[in-house]
Amino acid sequence: MAESLRQRLGHVKSELKNKTTVQGWVLPKQTSSWAPPGTWTNIDLDVTPLARRTWTSFTILGYWVSDVISMQSWETGSTILALGLTWREAIFSIVFGSSVMAVPMSLNGYIGAKTHAPFPVLARSSFGYHFAKFPVIVRLITCLFWHAITNFLAIAPTTQVIRAIWPSYRNLPNHIPEGVGITTQMMVSYFVIWCIQFPLLLIPPHHYRWLFTAKVAMMSATVLAMVIWICVKAGSGGEIWEQQPTVSGSQKSWLIMWALNSCTASWSTVGVNIADFTRYTTTPKQALTTGLWFPLICSFIAIIGIVVTSASGVVFGEYLWNPIAIIDKWEGPGGRAAAFFAGVSWCLAQVCVNISATVVSGANDLASLFPKWFNIRRGAIFITIIGGWVMVPWKILHSAHSLLSFMNSLGIFLAPIMAIQISDFYLVKRRCLDVPALYQPQGRYRYAYGVNWRALVAMICSVTPQLPGLINAVNPDIPIGGAIYITNMNWYFGICSCAAIYTVLSLCFPAPETLIPFMIETPEGVVESVDSQREGDEKDQTRIKTESL
């Protein structure tokens, strides 16, 4: 045992010494049955091996509970009511918006489950081998921003856990200037939750089903307990249900459209990268359960948020939209115990959202862009350091005009990317991909110089009319005139216009080398298809000779 320990220490010492040079950070070059010799790759980019296809329909359910149940989703209704609308418009926007998003999300998820390839690799079939880096970079940037925001929102439940153990933590003196956007107490809570989260980010994605299962159990119990407790305490449902809208006419109609668009666009990042998770399913049909679970869970948590908030007005004399603000009211031995368990549940909720919505996706992007330096584990470390510290999350939220406006603007780029992915697979290529060719820099999906010009034109035509809205989201003082109407429905405009333009261009000006009659899933399938083609050519030649005789 002592000898084994010495060997391990020697290995660690050797690795640390290697890391003192740039070359020491280069990943070992792995042989791949997918990428050609000389191409740098790693197992995280390859088609998911059979041993890692461990996700079931229940895992998909756990994934969506993990991804959807968060403080952001809980507070969605409050943002809509703050516009002057009522609970009716809020529930309509949430239910309809999530149901609409469930369609492209299920279709994209099926592609990943069918091919078992990650999003950065699948994007090559529609964007071209090199142009596929564009959607990958767009998604990587959004992942970094979302990781920063989700990390920061985990401060509040962490504070509840700590103050439940040490009540004096509430009165921790502040030594950080006010202009920084964070207090000493918040910084301590942030550091604690970041340290707890860090080792969880290093778990391989195909093992996350156990973490998702834990969140399903803990969050279900916490949410139901909060609803039952506050409704019993209030004795009624509160007065939110009787509120009337403060806007009318066309202004009300466009606000509803804006709310609907926001509830749809806010899930665009996951809609684009869902293949990074469905690639681990055992059968393609399991990915289609997203169409059921996603809108149900979105609607459930948002409605629960409205119910609890309405009852909080009766119990506390003010509407508390943030669930942590309610937990903060719990005092005494019993209240502190409840605050501890509820705080742990909400901490787990935010950590799981980070894993499912930002870390795994961003790590896949980095592994695709820099396979020589990054695999999923290294990518996760990079994401949580850059997004968690370098981007200074408290500054992002402290200076943000509106979180929902930021979420809304994501659809400008992500909706067209989704449109191209889906229309290419289902309408242009008719669900027939040459999966091995996705790994070939000079293969059939190279198009012209690695760029599919049809995707480029479709992106430009779709994004350009939406740019004024993006400018206005950054600086609301800049007038954009009638372009505001496109902004209020930018997700729907983007996905519909881009899908139509790309499909028409691809059908009118097809790329024959990318169109094959059936799906080729393995390198062996390439050989079989070539043999079949040769047999077909021989039969055609024989038939022609016979007819000539």
MARFIPA-432627 format. One record per residue: x, y, z of N, C-alpha, C, CB in turn; residue in one letter. Coordinates in steps of 0.05 Angstrom, whole numbers, plus 5000, padded with zeros to 4 digits. Each point is the difference from the previous one (the first is absolute). Glycine has a CB too. Layout:
BEGIN
XYZXYZXYZXYZa
...
END
This chain:
BEGIN
501749765000498350245000501750255000496449755024m
505850244992501850235001501350054973500949915048a
499849874938501250024974498050124979502949605011e
494650314991498050114983499650305004497749565000s
502450525026499750295006502350164989497549875041l
505050024962502350134989499850034970502849825037r
496249974949499850024971497950224992501249514997q
496750505018498050204994501150295005496349675012r
505150365010501150265005502150084979499249935049l
502349874942502050044979498650084974503149685021g
494650194973498550074976498950285001498849524994h
500250565030498950275003502250204997496449835031v
505950124981502350184998500950034971501449875046k
498649914939500850014972498050164983502249555005s
495250415001497950154985500250305006497049605002e
503550475023500250285007502550134987497849915044l
504349944954502450104986499450044970503049765034k
495550064954499450034972498350244995500249514995n
498050565024498250234997501450275002496449725019k
506250274987501550265000500850094972501749875045t
497849964935500650084972497449994984504749825004t
495250334975497650014983499549734988500950484989v
501149385002499749744988498949795020503850114970q
496649945056499049825020497050005002504250065024g
494550154965497150025001498649874976500550425026w
501049494955498949884976498849725008503350254970v
494349705021498749755007501349774984495750245010l
504449525000501049774985498349974975501749775042p
499750184936498649974974498849725000503150324976k
494249675021498649755001499349914972498150125045q
502149624950499249894975497049994999504249724996t
494750334981497150014997499149864974499950435025s
497949424977499049874976498350194984500049575024s
499850684985498350204987501750214985496549935035w
505450204979501650204987502349874985498850335036a
502049794941502249884984502650035014497550104959p
504549745034502750035011501150284997500949514991p
500350595030501150274999498250215011502549864961g
494950075042498150195012499949975030497350004958t
503050225057500049985029497249975010504250285002w
495449535015497349955010500249875028498149954953t
499650025060499949855025497349875003503250335021n
496649494998497649835002497550165005502949645017i
497450604995497650165005498750114975502150125043d
499449894935498950094975498949774983503250385001l
497849385004499149774985497149935005504749835001d
494150024981497449895005500049855026499049974950v
498950085066499949885027500249694999497250395015t
504849504999500249705000497649875014505050055001p
494549704992497749865012500150005030499949714960l
502450275052500349995029499150265014503849684994a
496150544991499250265011497150074993504850154997r
493949694988497250054994498249895022501049984950r
498950175072498849915024497450155007504549875016t
494850334969497750165007497449874991502850414996w
495149605021497449894993498050235000501249555021t
496250384974497950205001499850135027497549744965s
503050115056499950115027502450205004497849585017f
504550364971502250185002499350264986503249625001t
495450374976499250244986498150175017500449764956i
497850105059498350145019501650145021496349674992l
505650185019501850125021501650234989500349565021g
500650424954501550224987498350254999502649674973y
494950315019498350234997499250125027498349824957w
501250015063499650105027502550155009496849625010v
505550274984502550135007500450274986502049545008s
497350474967500550244984497950225005502249704966d
495350225038497850195000499650125028497849764962v
502150065059499450105027502350165011496949605007i
502850664992502150185010498650265008503649794970s
497950385042498950265009499250174976502849985042m
498649994936499350154976497249924990504950044987q
494649705012497449914991497850075019502249624977s
498350375049498150075021499150294997502149665031w
499750514962499550295000499150104972503350055036e
496349774945499250094973497350145001502549614980t
495650285035497450135002500150285011498149555007g
503750505012500150275012500950214979501149795044s
500750134938501050184980497750084981504649805003t
493750014991497850054981497950185014500849564976i
498650385049498150175015501050285004498349595023l
504350444979501150275003499650174976503449815031a
496050074946499550154975497350135000503049694976l
495350235043497250115001498049794991501850454991g
499149305004498249794992499149855025502349954955l
495949855041498949855022501149715000495950295000t
503249565020500949725001499049844976499950035050w
497950054938499049854976501950024977495350105015r
505750154980501950034978502749875007497850434987e
502949585039502549875008500049704996500650365034a
497249514974499849714997499849934970497849965045i
500750204940499849944971502750024987495350185000f
506250035006502750044988501849775007499450495002s
500649425023501849795009499349734988500750255043i
496749694958499149744989500349984970496749975038v
502450244948500250004971502950024991495450214997f
506149975015502850034992501749755004499550485012g
500149395011501549755004499149774982500750145047s
496749864947499049794981501150044972495849975027s
504450284965501250064973502949915000496850394993v
504749695028502849935001500549705001500950435022m
497249424990500249715002500249864973497450025043a
501550114936500049884973502849994988495350164993v
506150075004502749994989501949865019499250424975p
500349605051501849875019499849694997499450395032m
498249514964499749714996501249914974495850015027s
503850154952501249934974503050005001496050204978l
505250005035502950015002501049785018499950494994n
498649455027500849785018500049734987498150275037g
500049694944499849754985502549964983495050045000y
506050194989502449984983502449895016498350384971i
502049735053502249915018499649715008500650475016g
496949464990499549725009500349804977496950185034a
502649914942500349834976502949964992495550154985k
506050065016502849984991502049965022498850304963t
500449775062501749995024502550174997498449545008h
501450674976502250194996499350265015501249794955a
500850365054499550265014499350224981503249865035p
495650354976499150234983502350124983496650095035f
505849964975502050124983500749834975501950215041p
497949534962500549824977497550004981503149725028v
494550274983497649994983499750264984497949705034l
503050534977499750254987501550014973499650225044a
502449604953501549994975498349924976504149905027r
493949944977498449904978498450234987499649565023s
499650644992498550224989501650264995496049805023s
506050254994501550254997502649964985498050155043f
502949614954502649954988502149955021498750294961g
503449565032502049915020501250235016501049614970y
499650625016501350225014498050215009504049924972h
493950145013498050195008498449915025499750154952f
500449595054498749895023501250125026499049584975a
503350535023501250135024498550255008504549824986k
494150304996498550245007497849955020501050184954f
497149635040498049945021501249905026496849914963p
505449955035501349905024501050235017501449584976v
499850625011501150235015497750165012504050024970i
493850025015497650145010499049875025498850154954v
501049585044498949865024501950015023497549704969r
505150295026502050015021499850265015503149704973l
496650525013499750265013497550015017502450224962i
495449685028497550015017500349815024497350104959t
504149685038500549825022501650145022499949614969c
502150545024501650155020498450205015504049944971l
494350215014498250205013498149865019500550314961f
498249485030498049865016501449875025497149924959w
505349985037501349885023500650225022502149654969h
498750585022500550225019497450085014503750164971a
494149865015497550095012498949785019499050284959i
501149475033498949795016501749965026498249774959t
504450265038501849995023499250225021503749824971n
495950425019499350225018497449965014502650314970f
495449585016497449955012500149795021497950144958l
504249695043500349805020500950115027501049674964a
499750595036501050125025497850005021503150294974i
494449785019497850035019499449745015498150364971a
501549415014499549765015502349915017496949864964p
505650195027502349935016500150165026502549894958t
496850365040499850175024498049885020501350404973t
496449505017498049895018501149755014496450184970q
505149665016501149755012502050085022499549754956v
502250455039502050075020498750145024503350054963i
494750135032498850145023498349815016500150434974r
498949355014498449815015501849865020496949934961a
505750045033501949875019501150215019501249654965i
499650585024501250215016498350264996504749794997w
493350265020498350234996501550274999496549745024p
505850274989501650255000501050074972501349925047s
498649894934500950054973498450224987501449534996y
496150515013498450224989501350275004495949735010r
505550305012501250265007503050024993496650035036n
504349814946502850014992500750284989499949504990l
502050645021500750274992500950004970501350125048p
498150104939500850034972502550174998495249954986n
506749954999502550154996500650054970501849805042h
496250164942500350044971498550264992500549494991i
500750684993498650254992497349944986504550224995p
493649965009497349964989500049994970498250235039e
503549924948500150014971500849744986501050475005g
500249345011500949754988497649824993504250035027v
493550004987497749844994499649755016500450194955g
501449775065499849765017501050075028500649704959i
498350175061500850045028501949785009495750245009t
505549805014501849795011498549745005502850365021t
494849674990498349765005499449854974498050225040q
501349934939499449874974502549874988496450344993m
505949795010502449894989500849745014501550464989m
498149535038500649755014498149784991501650265040v
495849804957498049804991500749914971496550215029s
504349984955500749934972502449814999498250454985y
503849615031502449835000499349725010502950405008f
495449585012499249745012498549844979499750205046v
498349914940498549844981501749944976495750225015i
506149954977501849954977501849765007499950484986w
501149515038501849785008498549735002502850335025c
494749694984498449755001499349914972498150145044i
501350044938499249944973502349894984496550355003q
505949745001502349944983500449704996502150425016f
498049415004500549714995497649874986502949995040p
494750124963497749884986500250054970497250075041l
504150144951500350064972501849814986499250485010l
502549385005501949814988498949734996503650265022l
493949694986498749744995499449974970498050005047i
502749774941499449954972496950024995504149714996p
495150414982497150044994498349755002501450374972p
499749405019498449765001499549895028501949894955h
499350245065499549925028498250205015504449785000h
494650434985498550215013497149915008502750334974y
496549445016497249925006499549985030499949754956r
502150185060499749975029499750285013502649574999w
498850624991499850275010497250124993505050064996l
494149894980497450094991497849875017501750084954f
498649665052498049865016499950135028500849574974t
501550505038500050125026498550274999504449775011a
496050384968498750264998496949974997504250204980k
495049605005497149944997498749965027500849804954v
500550035062498949935026500050245019501649534994a
500750615008500250225019498450244992504549845011m
495550244963498550234992497049955000503950144973m
495249625020497249945001498950035029500549694961s
501050215058499250015028500150305010501849535008a
500250624984500350275009497850184989504949945003t
494650044971498050164987497249955011502850014958v
496549735044497349935010499750095029499949614968l
502250365048499950085028499650305002503049625013a
498350544970499750295001497150084992504950064990m
494049804990497350074991498049935022501349914952v
498949855060498149925020500250185025500349524983i
502250535026500450175024498850274997504149755009w
496550394969499250284997497050024994504650124984i
494249695002497250014995498449955025500849844953c
500149975064498749955026500350245018500949514995v
501450615004500550245017498350244991504749845008k
494950184966498550234989497049965004503750094967a
495449665030497249945002498450084975500450065048g
501050054932498850084975502150024978496350255024s
502849804952501950004978501250284995497549634981g
501850575035501150264996498450164980504549835011g
496550414982498550184983501150034972498850245040e
503449614954501150024973498049914979504549925018i
493849894989498149894981497850204992500949555019w
498950674997497950204995501150254987497549825039e
505150194957501350234988499150044971503949945030q
495850314962499350074972502450114985495250095015q
504949884959502350114985500050315001499849604970p
502650515031500350295000500550114972501749975047t
498349864933500450084972497649894984505150015005v
494650114971497749914983500750054971496750095037s
501549814946500350054971502449874988497750425007g
503549714973502349894986502449985018498350204958s
501949985062502349985019499949745015500150505005q
497549425004499749745014500749774982496550205029k
502549814946500549794981503049964995495650094978s
505950135018502949974995501549925025499650354964w
499449735059501349905025499749705003499250455021l
498449454972499649715001501849864980495250075014i
505150054962501849894980502950005011497050154963m
503850065050502750025011500449795022500150494989w
497949485028500249805021500249724989497550305031a
500849654949500049734987502749954987495050044992l
506050164994502649974987502249955020498450304963n
501649845060502049975020499949725012499850495010s
497849414995499849735012500949784981496250175027c
503849894948501049814980503050034996495550014977t
505350245018502950054994501849935023498550364969a
500649665055501849965023501149715001497450355025s
501349474960500949725000501649934975496149885028w
504650334957501349954974502749865003497750404982s
503849675038502649875004499849705003501750425022t
496449504995499549715004498949884974499250075049v
499150074937498949904975502149944979495950255010g
506249914990502249964981501749765008500050494990v
500749495036501949805009498849755012503150385008n
494449574989498749775012501249744991495850265004i
505449734972501349764990502449925017498550124954a
502750075060502249935018499249815022502050444989d
495449555017498949835021498649764989499650395029f
498749654950498549774989501949804986496050304994t
506449785001501949804988500649775019502150384974r
497249655052500549795020497649825004503250315022y
494649734963497649835003500549734987497150415000t
501349395008500349734989498549974974500549835046t
497250324951498549984975499150294991498349535012t
501550524963499250274990497350105010502749914960p
495449905043497350085008499950135028498249644972k
503850295045500050115027500450304999501949575017q
499550534963500450294998497450154995504649914983a
493549965005497550134993498250055025500249784955l
500550105067498550055025500350295009500549515013t
501550624976500450295006497550164994504949954991t
493849974987497650144992497849995021501249904954g
498849915063498149975022501050135026498349584979l
504150355029501050085026500650305001501849555007w
499450564972500950285001497850205005503649874969f
494250135015497950205006498549955026499550054951p
500349695057498649945025501650115024498049584979l
504650385021501650095023500250305000502649574999i
497750564977500150294999497450125011503149974960c
494749925031497450115009499649955030498149924954s
502749845055499649935028501550205019499449524986f
503250525009501650165018499150304999503849684994i
495450414982499250284998497350055014502550034956a
495649785041497550035013500349985030497749804960i
504050025049500649985029501150265010500849514996i
501050614989501150265008497950225004504249874976g
493950135005497850205002498249945025500150064949i
499349695055498349925023501350085027498149624972v
504550305031501450065025500350305004502549574995v
498050584983500350295003497450135008503649994965t
494249925023497450115007499449955030498449924953s
502149845056499549945029501950165018498449544987a
504050515003502050155017499050295005503749734981s
494750385002498850265004498250005025500350104951g
498349685054498349985023501649965025496449814971v
505650015028501649935023501950225009499749524986v
501750604995502150195007499250294994503349644992f
494550414995499250274994501350124976499250065047g
502449784938501250084975500549764983502250395023e
497949654951500449784981503049934999495950144973y
504849625034502749904999500349814977500650065050l
500550044928500349834976502449815002497950364973w
504149735041502449835003499549795022503050384985n
497249365009499549805020501850015024498449714964p
504150395031501950035022499150225020503749844969i
494950365020499050215018498049895020500850344964a
497749465027498149875018501549835021496549994963i
505449865028501649835018501450185021500749654963i
500150595029501450185018498350095023502750154961d
494649825037498250075021499849795022497450274966k
503649495028499749785019502150035023498249704963w
500850335061501750035023499349795021500450494991e
501249515031499649805021501349744993495850225012g
504449595007501249744994498849854977501149985048p
496250014951498749864978500350144974496749825033g
503150454968500350164976502849984988496550305017g
505549705001502749984990500649724988501450335035r
497549464977500349744989498749984972500049805046a
497650314951498750014974501650164980495549955023a
505650284987501650174982502549864990498350405025a
502949434993502449854992499349814977501850045047f
496249794956499349804980499050134974499049675037f
499450544966499050144976502450144986495550065021a
506350054994502350134988501849814986499850335035g
500649434976501649794987498749924974501749845044v
495750134956498549934975500350214979496849745028s
502950514979500350214980502950034990496150235021w
505849724997502850004991500549784979501450185046c
497549584960500349784981498650074974500249675038l
497650474964498550084976501750174982495749985025a
505750224987501650184984502549864989498450385028q
502849444988502349854991499349824976501950015046v
495849864956499249824978499350164975498349675033c
500550564970499550184977502750074987495850185021v
506149884995502750074989501149774984500850315038n
498949454973501149764986498649954974501249805044i
496150194957498549924977499750224978497549705030s
502750554978499550224981502550144991495650065021a
506649924995502350174992502649844999497850385021t
502949464999502649895002500549784980499950105048v
498349704950500549784981499950114971497949675033v
500350514962499850114973502550164993495050025004s
505850165014502450164994502549834998497850385023g
502349414994502449824998500149854974499849955050a
497949974939499949874974501050204978496249715015n
503050544988500850204981503150045000495650235006d
505549785018502950045002501549754989499350305040l
499649464966501349764990499949994969498749765042a
499250364947499850014970501950214988495249855004s
504950385009501750214989503049955005496250325008l
504549575015502849955007500449725010500550495011f
499149314972500349725009502849925010496449894968p
505550275024502849945009500350085030501750084953k
496750105056500450115027497749945019502750364980w
494949595009497649975017498649744996499650495000f
499649385021497949795000497750115017503449614993n
494650235013497750105015500850095028497049704973i
504750145040500850075027501550275001500249515011r
501850524971501550255000498250234992504249754988r
493950204994498150214992498350095023500049814954g
499150005062498450075024501550185019497649564995a
505050375009501750175018500350284988502549595016i
497950434958500350264987497550165002503349804968f
494450085027497450145001499550115028498249704964i
502350145057499350095027502050205010497949565009t
504650444981501950215009499550264985503449645010i
496350354964499550244984497250115006503149834964i
494850005034497350105005499550065029498649744962g
502750125056499550035028501650225014499049535000g
503350544989501750205013500950234981501549645031w
499750284946501150204982497950194989503649674988v
494050235007497950174989498650165021499449674964m
501250295061499050155023496950014999504250285001v
494549505007497049984998498550225013500749514998p
500250585025498650215015500050264984501149785043w
500950274941500150234983497949984977504950075012k
494949694977498149954978497250075009502949644981i
496250255042497350055010499750285012499549515008l
502650595003499850275013499650214979502949855037h
498250114939499750214979498049934979504750115008s
494049654994498149914980497550175001501949535002a
497150554975497550154998497749825006501950314967h
498149455022497849815005501049724993496550354991s
503349465028500849734994498449884978501449955047l
495950104953498349884980500650124972496549925035l
504350334964500750124974502549864989498150445014s
503849495004502449864991499249724990502850255033f
495449614982499149744991498650024973499549865048m
498950354949498550044975501850034976496350205027n
505949954977501850064978501649764990500350465018s
499849334999501549764991498849874975501349925048l
496150114949498649884977500950114974496249925029g
505150314970500950124975501949824985499550455021i
502349424993501949824988499349705003503550345008f
495449595015499549725005497649884985502050085045l
495950084952497749904985500749944971497050275030a
504549904955500849924973501849755000499650484987p
502149495033501749765000498249755003503850265021i
494249754997498249785003498549944974499550115048m
499650114939498549974975501649854978497650425011a
505049664987501749874980500549715007502250444991i
498349505034500549725008497649824993502950175037q
494749934971497649834997499249974971498550155045i
501450084940499249984972501949844983497750455006s
504949575001502049854985499649705004503250385005d
496449535020499849715005497449884990502950075041f
494950084963497449884994499050064972499050035049y
501550214942498950084974501949984977497150315024l
505549744981501950004978501349724997500950495008v
500149415014501449744999498249765007504250245011k
493349814995498049795005500949795020498450084953r
502950025069500949835022502249794991495450055020r
506050024959502249834991502750155002496749764968c
504850165051502750125004502149794998498050355030l
504349744961502449845000501650085024500149954949d
499449915074501250085025503150004999496049825023v
505349974966502950014999501150244984499949505003p
498650594977500950224984500050265015498349774960a
500250255062500050245017502750045013495149935009l
506549874992502750025012502250034980498349725037y
500950304937502050024978500350294991498949534986q
503450605019500350284991499750034970503150075038p
497549724946499750024971497749834991504950084996q
493349855021497849824993497750144986501249735039g
496550134959497850104985498750255012499149544985r
501450515041498850245013501950235001497249695027y
504850314956501850234999498750234985504049695001r
494350244980498750214982502350154986495950045031y
503950234968502050164987501850135021496950094960a
505649825041501950105019499149975029501550334966y
496949475039499049955028497650165008504649895011g
494250254969497750185006497649924982503250375014v
494649594999497549964985498850274995499249535020n
501050584956499250284995497050035004503750054968w
494749745030497150025004499450075029499249664963r
502350215056499650065028500950295006500749515012a
501550584975501050275005498050214990504749834995l
494250134981498050194990497550005017501849924954v
497349855054497649985017500450145027498849574978a
503650405034500650135025500050314997502749605014m
498650494965500250294995497250124996504649944980i
493849935003497350104995498250005024500549844953c
499949975065498449985024500950185022499149534988s
503550505016501050155022500050304995502949615012v
497650484964500350284994497650175008502949874962t
494650055032497750165009499750025030497849874958p
503649945057499750005029502250155014497849564995q
504250534991502250155013499250255014502949814965l
495250355024499150245016499049925027498950224957p
499749555045499049925026502249935020495949834977g
506350055012502249935017501450265010500749574974l
499550635008501250255008498350145022501950054954i
495449935043498250125019500149865027497150144963n
503449605036500349845025502450095016497649614978a
504650465007502450095013499750285010502749704971v
496150475012499650285008497150094993504950104992n
493349895028497250064995499550294991498849655033p
503150524970499750284993500150044970501950145044d
499149664941500250034971497449924987504949905002i
493750294984497449934988500449834975498150435017p
500149374980500349824976497450004984503249725026i
494950464980497650024984498349754998502550344974g
496649595002498349774995501449745005497550274968g
505249735033501449745005499449885027503650174970a
495149995048499349905026498049774998500950455019i
497549554959498049794997501349734993496750354985y
505549674999501549754995501349915025500850144952i
500250045064501449935025498149865019503050394995t
494549695006498049885018499349714992498250455008n
502649474968499449734991502549884986495150114996m
507349975013502449934985500549704999501950445014n
497449415006500549714999498349874978501050005049w
496550074950498249894980500850094972496349985034y
504450284963500950104975502649864991497950445010f
503949525008502649884994499849714991502050315032g
496549534983499949724993498449954975500449895049i
497450264947498449964976501350104975495950045028c
505250204973501350114976502549844992498250465013s
503449475007502449864994499549724989502350265036c
495749604976499349734990499050024971498849865047a
499550344947499050024973502150064980495750165019a
506150034987502150094981502049774996499550475015i
501349405007501949784997498949774984502050135043y
495549794962498849784986499750064970497549875042t
501650374952499650074972502750004985495950285012v
506149845000502750014988501149724996500850455020l
498949385000501149734999498649824980501250045047s
496250014949498549844980500450104972496649905035l
503750374962500450114973502949984991496350325009c
505549695010502949984994501249785018500350494986f
499149265008500849795018503049954999495549794994p
505550095027502849905001499949704997501650395030a
498649504945499549724995501749815017498850134954p
503749955052501849825014499049955029503850164972e
494550025039499049965027497449855002502350435011t
496549514966497449865000500449704994497750434984l
501649415036500349714998497349875005504950025015i
494849734976497349885002499449875027500449914952p
501650065065499449885026502150095021497949604977f
501550365048501850085021502449815002496150195025m
506349934977502449855004501050065028501250014950i
498649805068500550055028502849925009495249945008e
506249884978502649915008501950004976497949715036t
504750294969501949984978499649754983503350255027p
495849534985499449764985497750054980501649725039e
496650464970497750064982500950144975497150035039g
505250114962501050144976500949794980501550395028v
499949404981500949794982497649864988504149945028v
493850004988497649874990498650174979499549775044e
500450494961498650184981501650014974498150275038s
504649734964501650004975499549754984503550295023v
496549484992499549744986497350004987503049775033d
495050334982497350014989499850174975498249935046s
503350304955500050184977501349864976500250405031q
502049454974501449864978498249794988504450095022r
494249764996498149804990497850134983501049715040e
498150524969497950144985501050094973497950155043g
504649954957501250094974500349774981502450375024d
498549394987500449774983497349904988504049875028e
493950144989497449914990499050194978498949805045k
501650474959499250194980501549954974499050345036d
503649614965501649954976499049744986503950235021q
495549574994499049754989497350054986502349735035t
496050424978497350064988500350154974498050005046r
503950204954500450164976501049824977501050415028i
500949414978501149824979497849824990504550015021k
493849894996497849824992498150144982500449745043t
498950514965498150154983501250064973498150205042e
504649854957501250074974500149764982502850345023s
497449414989499949764983497249954990503849815027l
END
